[in-house]
Amino acid sequence: MYEIDKQKFGAFVAQLRKEKNYTQKQLAEQLYISDKAISKWETGGSLR
């Protein structure tokens, strides 16, 4: 099974979000999740 590098994934999400000029809240609304989840992803805290 593969292990996802949380730091790299978070940096990737943040980069794509910023390219689209979305706030964390706007991205969260598009994905039907909380903005707190986006923050956790981007800081490498969690992928859940």
N, C-alpha and C positions, 0 to 999 in steps of 0.2 A: 504494500500500500504506500502511496505517496504522501509526503508531509508538505503542506503549504507553508512557505516562509511568510509569517504574518507581517513582518516589517516590509518586505518587498511588495506584498499584496496591498498593504495600506498605502504605500507610496504610489503604486499604480492607480488605485482608486482616486486618491487625492489629485494626481496629475490629470486624469481624465475629467474629473469633476471641474477642475479649474479651467481646463481647455474649453469646456462647455459654458463657463461662467455661471455655474450653479453654486448656490450655497449648499451647505450640508442639509439644511431643511428642504430645499427644493429637490435635491436628489432623493432624499428619503421619501418624499411624497410621490415621486415617480416610481419608486420601488415598493411602495406600500409598507414601509418599515419606519422606525423612529429615527430621528436625527441623532439620537444618542448612539444608535447602532453604527451609523456612518462614522461618527467620531471614534468609536472603539476600533473600527476597521482601520481607519487612517492612522491611529496611534499604535497599531499592532497589539492592542489589548485583547481583542477577541474577534472571532469570525462568526459568532452567533448572534 
